[in-house]
Amino acid sequence: MQLYSTNNKEHLVSLKEAVFRGLPEDSGLYMPQTIPVLEPDFIQNLAKHSFQEIAFRVADTLLQGAIPEQDLQTIIHKAVNFPAPVHTLDEHTHVLELFHGPSLAFKDFGARFMAQLMSYFNRAEDRELVILVATSGDTGGAVAAGFYQTPGIKVVILYPSGKVSMLQEKQLTTLGQNIAALEVNGTFDDCQALVKQAFLDPELSSAIRLSSANSINISRLIPQSFYYFEAYKQVADGKTPVVFCVPSGNFGNLTAGLMAHRMGLPVHHFIAATNINDVVPAYLHTGQYLPRPSARTLSNAMDVGAPSNFARMLDMFITENGSTWNNMTATIAGYAFNDEQTKHAIREVFDRFDYVMDPHGAVGYLALKQYQREHPHTIGVVLETAHPAKFLDDMEAILERPIEIPERLAALAHEEKVATSMPIAFPAFKSWLMDNY
């Protein structure tokens, strides 16, 4: 398997180099040189395979021999060891629950696969690896859980001060050991900018082995494609078109779905659902991509004003003939909703279906319903990206009732937060890295 930079298709690297570098020197993003198509027989018989078997077949096909089969099976066995069940609201509306992993968020799939992959590739290295990750909510907790106590690897998590929920913050600030948390006095976009600057700084790159655990790292995207196949297996009836609605912030999750589609999964359409940080839905409506500073919302993990993976999305729809925008809009619809609409959707889903949906999933529900008004004869799958208890105060205020908290999350409430305050100025961040690693 070889991968290229979205800024230079002649710049080819191995999977190992792409995983460890995270970001090419030219500030592009790594993409597979080829995305192989799975055999139709496999797609048609998904129901005969377990989730782990599906994950292995997808990974083995995509990686094209980069990892021996036996080693890859071990990686899958350790990483994909929790379910991705579909909950049915009605015959046209389903919810893919991606919160059954250790941090109760969909990012557990990517973080655990990445941790196993990096640990596998890191066996022959004698220098410590330092992973930098920016989080707007769930990424930090998933990465912290995935890499906790992994030999030879340390993790630095940057998160925006006051812009993640209390329990989300506890997930990434209470582990200690090889996990360090930096509380940045800015937005998620500021955190993400610091990470990108660190990778492009020659002095840092020569002094410290750096890698990234954000969705800019290709090893995060690969496993996120697995659960699209698993969900399709659970809902497809062989006759009705299946659409996936993806609550989106940095757009890694949607990009992974597009990869699954390229590999042969017969998805009829994708729906990009955002809050008021709507730069991608706006692009889908107007053809103009205008990133801007993010605004804070109830669905905080989607508070992204300059989504990194948009470069990958553009890359996947570029053709020699035809408009990239036309190609993309033929596959993806985009909708955006504000906090009041999100609150109303949470109440509606609870009142109609006796189901508690978190703010991000509620945005997805709204987008699916809007899409299905024009396309009623479809099976819709909303990706429920995090357990509602992770947004406890907001959820209880919206529903005016207690929310059940899973024990592993409730136990964090009394743990002591340990985080270092950090300004948004890059020199301070660089100095901290040089002093600590």
C-alpha positions as CSV (number, residue, x, y, z in Angstrom):
1,M,0.0,0.0,0.0
2,Q,1.2,3.4,-0.9
3,L,-0.3,6.8,0.0
4,Y,0.1,10.2,-1.6
5,S,-0.3,13.8,-0.4
6,T,-3.5,15.6,-1.4
7,N,-1.1,18.5,-2.4
8,N,1.2,16.3,-4.5
9,K,0.1,13.0,-5.9
10,E,3.7,12.2,-6.9
11,H,4.7,12.3,-3.2
12,L,4.3,8.6,-2.3
13,V,5.0,7.0,1.1
14,S,4.4,3.7,2.8
15,L,1.6,3.1,5.3
16,K,4.1,3.1,8.2
17,E,5.5,6.5,7.2
18,A,2.0,7.9,6.7
19,V,0.9,6.7,10.1
20,F,3.9,8.0,11.9
21,R,4.3,11.3,10.0
22,G,0.5,12.1,10.3
23,L,0.9,15.1,8.0
24,P,3.0,15.4,4.8
25,E,5.6,18.1,4.7
26,D,3.6,20.0,2.1
27,S,0.7,20.4,4.5
28,G,-1.6,18.0,2.5
29,L,-3.2,14.9,3.8
30,Y,-2.4,11.3,3.1
31,M,-4.7,9.3,0.8
32,P,-4.4,5.7,-0.5
33,Q,-3.0,5.7,-4.0
34,T,-5.7,3.2,-4.8
35,I,-9.0,2.3,-3.1
36,P,-9.6,-1.4,-4.0
37,V,-13.2,-2.6,-4.6
38,L,-14.4,-5.5,-2.5
39,E,-15.9,-8.5,-4.3
40,P,-19.6,-8.2,-4.9
41,D,-20.2,-11.6,-3.3
42,F,-18.8,-10.3,0.0
43,I,-21.0,-7.2,-0.1
44,Q,-24.1,-9.3,-0.9
45,N,-23.4,-11.7,2.0
46,L,-22.4,-9.3,4.8
47,A,-25.1,-10.8,7.0
48,K,-23.1,-14.0,7.1
49,H,-20.1,-12.3,8.7
50,S,-19.4,-11.0,12.2
51,F,-18.3,-7.4,12.7
52,Q,-14.7,-8.5,13.3
53,E,-14.7,-10.6,10.1
54,I,-16.1,-7.6,8.2
55,A,-13.5,-5.3,9.7
56,F,-10.6,-7.7,8.8
57,R,-11.8,-8.1,5.2
58,V,-12.2,-4.4,4.7
59,A,-8.8,-3.6,6.3
60,D,-7.0,-6.4,4.5
61,T,-8.4,-5.3,1.1
62,L,-7.5,-1.6,1.7
63,L,-4.0,-2.2,3.1
64,Q,-3.0,-4.4,0.2
65,G,-0.5,-6.5,2.0
66,A,1.1,-3.7,4.1
67,I,0.6,-5.9,7.2
68,P,0.7,-9.7,7.2
69,E,-2.7,-11.3,7.6
70,Q,-2.0,-12.9,11.0
71,D,-0.7,-9.6,12.4
72,L,-3.7,-7.7,11.0
73,Q,-6.1,-10.2,12.5
74,T,-4.5,-9.6,15.9
75,I,-4.8,-5.8,15.5
76,I,-8.5,-6.2,14.6
77,H,-9.2,-8.6,17.4
78,K,-7.7,-6.1,20.0
79,A,-9.2,-2.9,18.5
80,V,-12.7,-4.0,17.3
81,N,-13.9,-5.8,20.4
82,F,-17.2,-4.0,21.1
83,P,-20.4,-3.8,19.0
84,A,-21.9,-1.2,16.7
85,P,-25.6,-2.1,17.0
86,V,-28.4,-0.4,15.0
87,H,-31.4,0.8,17.0
88,T,-34.6,1.2,15.0
89,L,-36.9,4.2,15.6
90,D,-39.3,3.4,12.7
91,E,-39.1,1.6,9.4
92,H,-37.3,4.5,7.7
93,T,-35.2,5.8,10.6
94,H,-32.4,3.9,12.3
95,V,-29.7,4.9,14.7
96,L,-26.2,3.4,14.5
97,E,-24.9,3.4,18.1
98,L,-21.2,4.0,18.0
99,F,-20.8,4.7,21.8
100,H,-20.3,1.1,23.1
101,G,-16.5,1.5,23.4
102,P,-14.4,2.4,26.4
103,S,-14.8,6.2,26.0
104,L,-18.5,6.0,24.9
105,A,-17.8,7.7,21.6
106,F,-17.4,6.7,17.9
107,K,-13.8,7.7,18.0
108,D,-12.9,4.6,20.0
109,F,-12.9,2.7,16.7
110,G,-10.3,4.9,15.2
111,A,-8.2,5.5,18.3
112,R,-8.0,1.8,19.3
113,F,-7.1,0.7,15.7
114,M,-4.5,3.5,15.5
115,A,-3.0,2.5,18.9
116,Q,-2.6,-1.1,17.8
117,L,-1.2,-0.1,14.4
118,M,1.3,2.3,15.9
119,S,2.4,-0.1,18.5
120,Y,2.9,-2.7,15.8
121,F,5.0,-0.4,13.6
122,N,6.8,1.1,16.7
123,R,8.3,-2.3,17.8
124,A,11.6,-1.7,15.9
125,E,12.0,1.9,17.0
126,D,14.4,3.0,19.8
127,R,13.1,6.6,20.1
128,E,9.9,7.5,22.0
129,L,6.9,8.5,19.9
130,V,5.0,11.6,21.0
131,I,1.4,11.8,19.6
132,L,-0.3,15.2,19.4
133,V,-4.0,15.4,19.2
134,A,-6.5,18.3,19.2
135,T,-10.0,17.6,20.5
136,S,-13.3,19.4,20.4
137,G,-14.9,16.8,22.7
138,D,-14.7,13.1,22.1
139,T,-11.4,12.6,20.3
140,G,-9.3,13.3,23.4
141,G,-11.0,10.7,25.6
142,A,-10.9,8.0,22.9
143,V,-7.2,8.6,22.2
144,A,-6.4,8.7,25.9
145,A,-8.2,5.4,26.4
146,G,-6.7,3.8,23.3
147,F,-3.1,4.7,24.0
148,Y,-3.1,4.5,27.8
149,Q,0.0,2.8,29.0
150,T,1.1,1.8,25.5
151,P,4.9,1.2,25.7
152,G,7.1,3.7,23.8
153,I,4.3,6.1,23.1
154,K,3.3,9.3,24.9
155,V,0.2,11.4,24.1
156,V,-0.4,15.1,24.3
157,I,-4.0,16.2,24.1
158,L,-4.9,19.8,23.4
159,Y,-8.5,20.9,24.2
160,P,-10.3,24.3,24.2
161,S,-10.8,25.7,27.7
162,G,-14.4,25.8,28.8
163,K,-15.7,24.3,25.5
164,V,-15.9,20.6,26.4
165,S,-18.3,19.0,28.8
166,M,-17.2,18.2,32.4
167,L,-17.2,14.4,31.8
168,Q,-15.5,14.8,28.4
169,E,-12.8,16.8,30.2
170,K,-12.4,14.3,32.9
171,Q,-11.9,11.5,30.4
172,L,-8.8,13.2,29.0
173,T,-7.3,14.8,32.1
174,T,-7.5,12.1,34.8
175,L,-5.5,9.1,33.4
176,G,-1.9,10.4,33.8
177,Q,0.9,8.0,33.1
178,N,1.8,8.5,29.4
179,I,-1.2,10.9,28.8
180,A,-0.8,14.7,29.1
181,A,-3.6,17.3,28.7
182,L,-3.1,20.9,27.6
183,E,-6.0,23.3,28.3
184,V,-5.7,25.8,25.5
185,N,-7.1,29.3,26.0
186,G,-8.9,29.4,22.6
187,T,-11.1,27.4,20.3
188,F,-10.7,23.9,18.8
189,D,-9.5,25.5,15.6
190,D,-6.7,27.1,17.7
191,C,-5.8,23.7,19.1
192,Q,-5.8,22.2,15.6
193,A,-3.6,25.0,14.3
194,L,-1.0,24.4,17.1
195,V,-0.8,20.7,16.2
196,K,-0.4,21.5,12.5
197,Q,2.3,24.1,13.2
198,A,4.2,21.6,15.4
199,F,4.4,19.1,12.5
200,L,5.7,21.7,10.1
201,D,8.4,23.1,12.5
202,P,11.8,21.7,11.4
203,E,13.4,22.0,14.9
204,L,10.6,20.1,16.6
205,S,10.5,17.4,14.0
206,S,14.2,16.8,14.3
207,A,14.2,16.8,18.1
208,I,11.0,14.8,18.8
209,R,9.4,11.9,16.9
210,L,5.9,13.4,16.4
211,S,2.7,11.9,15.1
212,S,-0.9,12.8,15.2
213,A,-4.1,11.0,16.4
214,N,-6.6,13.4,14.8
215,S,-8.5,12.4,11.8
216,I,-5.8,14.0,9.7
217,N,-4.0,10.6,10.4
218,I,-5.0,8.1,7.8
219,S,-5.0,5.3,10.4
220,R,-8.0,7.0,12.1
221,L,-10.1,6.9,8.9
222,I,-9.5,3.3,7.9
223,P,-11.3,1.7,10.9
224,Q,-14.1,4.2,10.8
225,S,-15.1,2.7,7.4
226,F,-15.8,-0.7,9.1
227,Y,-19.0,0.3,10.8
228,Y,-20.7,1.5,7.6
229,F,-20.5,-2.0,6.4
230,E,-21.7,-3.3,9.8
231,A,-24.7,-0.9,9.8
232,Y,-25.6,-1.7,6.2
233,K,-25.6,-5.4,7.1
234,Q,-28.2,-4.7,9.8
235,V,-30.7,-2.5,7.8
236,A,-30.5,-3.3,4.1
237,D,-33.5,-5.1,2.7
238,G,-32.1,-5.5,-0.8
239,K,-34.7,-3.2,-2.3
240,T,-34.9,0.2,-0.6
241,P,-32.0,2.7,-1.0
242,V,-29.9,3.2,2.2
243,V,-28.7,6.7,3.1
244,F,-26.2,7.5,5.9
245,C,-26.6,10.8,7.9
246,V,-23.3,11.8,9.5
247,P,-23.1,14.5,12.2
248,S,-19.9,16.3,11.1
249,G,-17.2,18.5,12.5
250,N,-13.8,17.7,11.1
251,F,-15.5,15.4,8.5
252,G,-13.3,12.4,9.1
253,N,-16.3,10.2,9.8
254,L,-18.0,11.2,6.5
255,T,-14.7,10.7,4.6
256,A,-14.5,7.2,6.0
257,G,-18.0,6.6,4.7
258,L,-17.0,7.8,1.3
259,M,-14.1,5.3,1.4
260,A,-16.5,2.5,2.2
261,H,-18.6,3.6,-0.8
262,R,-15.6,3.6,-3.1
263,M,-14.8,0.0,-1.8
264,G,-18.2,-1.1,-3.1
265,L,-20.7,-0.5,-0.3
266,P,-23.9,0.5,-2.2
267,V,-24.8,3.6,-0.2
268,H,-27.5,5.6,-2.1
269,H,-26.5,9.0,-0.6
270,F,-24.6,10.6,2.3
271,I,-26.0,13.5,4.4
272,A,-23.6,15.9,6.0
273,A,-25.2,17.3,9.2
274,T,-23.7,20.2,11.0
275,N,-24.7,22.8,13.6
276,I,-24.3,26.5,12.8
277,N,-20.6,25.8,11.9
278,D,-21.9,25.1,8.4
279,V,-19.0,25.7,6.0
280,V,-19.4,22.4,4.2
281,P,-23.2,22.5,3.9
282,A,-22.7,26.0,2.6
283,Y,-20.2,24.8,0.1
284,L,-22.6,22.1,-1.1
285,H,-25.3,24.7,-1.6
286,T,-23.2,27.4,-3.2
287,G,-19.9,25.9,-4.5
288,Q,-18.0,28.3,-2.3
289,Y,-15.8,27.0,0.5
290,L,-15.4,29.8,3.1
291,P,-13.8,28.6,6.4
292,R,-14.3,30.9,9.4
293,P,-13.7,30.9,13.1
294,S,-15.9,28.3,14.9
295,A,-18.8,29.3,17.0
296,R,-19.7,27.5,20.3
297,T,-22.8,25.3,20.2
298,L,-24.6,22.6,22.2
299,S,-23.1,20.0,19.9
300,N,-19.6,21.0,20.8
301,A,-17.7,18.2,19.0
302,M,-18.9,19.7,15.7
303,D,-17.7,23.2,16.5
304,V,-15.2,23.3,13.7
305,G,-14.8,26.2,11.3
306,A,-12.1,24.9,9.1
307,P,-12.6,21.1,8.8
308,S,-9.3,19.4,7.9
309,N,-10.8,16.4,6.0
310,F,-12.5,18.7,3.5
311,A,-9.2,18.4,1.5
312,R,-9.7,14.7,1.3
313,M,-13.3,15.1,0.3
314,L,-12.3,17.4,-2.5
315,D,-9.6,15.0,-3.6
316,M,-12.0,12.1,-3.8
317,F,-14.3,14.0,-6.2
318,I,-11.7,15.6,-8.5
319,T,-11.9,14.3,-12.1
320,E,-10.3,15.4,-15.3
321,N,-13.7,16.1,-16.8
322,G,-16.5,17.7,-14.8
323,S,-16.9,19.9,-11.8
324,T,-15.6,18.7,-8.4
325,W,-18.6,20.5,-6.8
326,N,-21.1,18.7,-9.1
327,N,-19.5,15.4,-8.4
328,M,-19.7,15.9,-4.6
329,T,-23.3,17.2,-4.6
330,A,-24.3,14.1,-6.5
331,T,-23.2,12.0,-3.5
332,I,-23.6,14.3,-0.5
333,A,-26.4,16.6,0.7
334,G,-25.7,19.1,3.5
335,Y,-27.9,20.6,6.2
336,A,-27.3,22.8,9.2
337,F,-29.3,23.4,12.4
338,N,-29.1,25.7,15.4
339,D,-29.2,24.9,19.1
340,E,-33.0,25.5,19.5
341,Q,-33.7,23.1,16.7
342,T,-31.4,20.6,18.2
343,K,-33.1,20.8,21.6
344,H,-36.5,20.4,19.9
345,A,-35.2,17.3,18.1
346,I,-34.0,15.7,21.3
347,R,-37.4,16.2,22.9
348,E,-39.2,14.9,19.8
349,V,-37.1,11.7,19.6
350,F,-37.7,11.0,23.3
351,D,-41.4,11.7,23.1
352,R,-42.0,9.8,19.9
353,F,-39.7,6.8,20.4
354,D,-38.7,6.8,24.1
355,Y,-35.1,7.1,22.9
356,V,-32.5,9.5,24.3
357,M,-30.3,11.0,21.6
358,D,-27.3,13.2,22.3
359,P,-27.0,16.7,20.7
360,H,-24.8,15.5,17.8
361,G,-27.1,12.6,16.9
362,A,-30.1,15.0,17.2
363,V,-28.6,17.2,14.5
364,G,-28.2,14.1,12.4
365,Y,-31.8,13.2,13.0
366,L,-33.0,16.6,11.8
367,A,-30.9,16.4,8.7
368,L,-32.2,12.9,7.8
369,K,-35.8,14.0,8.3
370,Q,-35.2,17.0,6.0
371,Y,-33.6,14.8,3.4
372,Q,-36.4,12.2,3.6
373,R,-39.1,14.9,3.0
374,E,-37.9,14.9,-0.6
375,H,-36.7,11.3,-0.7
376,P,-39.3,9.4,1.4
377,H,-38.6,5.9,0.0
378,T,-35.3,5.5,1.7
379,I,-33.8,3.7,4.7
380,G,-32.0,6.3,6.8
381,V,-29.2,5.6,9.3
382,V,-28.1,8.3,11.7
383,L,-24.7,7.9,13.2
384,E,-25.1,8.4,17.0
385,T,-21.6,9.4,17.8
386,A,-21.5,9.7,21.6
387,H,-23.5,8.5,24.6
388,P,-25.9,11.2,25.8
389,A,-24.6,11.0,29.4
390,K,-21.4,12.7,28.2
391,F,-23.5,15.9,27.9
392,L,-25.3,15.3,31.2
393,D,-26.1,18.9,32.3
394,D,-27.5,19.9,28.9
395,M,-29.4,16.7,28.3
396,E,-31.1,16.8,31.7
397,A,-32.0,20.4,31.3
398,I,-33.5,19.7,27.8
399,L,-35.5,16.6,28.8
400,E,-36.2,17.8,32.4
401,R,-35.4,14.3,33.7
402,P,-32.4,12.4,35.0
403,I,-30.1,10.7,32.4
404,E,-28.7,7.3,33.2
405,I,-24.9,7.4,33.4
406,P,-22.8,4.4,32.6
407,E,-20.7,3.3,35.6
408,R,-17.3,3.8,33.8
409,L,-18.3,7.4,33.1
410,A,-19.9,8.2,36.5
411,A,-16.7,7.1,38.2
412,L,-14.8,9.9,36.6
413,A,-16.9,12.7,38.2
414,H,-14.8,12.6,41.4
415,E,-11.4,12.1,39.8
416,E,-9.0,15.1,39.9
417,K,-8.4,17.0,36.7
418,V,-4.7,17.4,35.8
419,A,-4.1,19.8,32.9
420,T,-1.6,22.5,31.9
421,S,-2.9,25.9,30.8
422,M,-1.6,26.9,27.4
423,P,-2.0,30.1,25.3
424,I,-2.7,30.0,21.6
425,A,0.8,31.3,20.8
426,F,2.8,28.6,19.0
427,P,6.2,29.6,20.7
428,A,4.7,28.7,24.1
429,F,3.5,25.3,22.9
430,K,6.8,24.6,21.1
431,S,8.7,25.5,24.3
432,W,6.6,23.2,26.4
433,L,7.1,20.3,24.0
434,M,10.9,20.8,23.9
435,D,11.0,21.1,27.7
436,N,9.0,17.9,28.3
437,Y,10.1,15.6,25.5
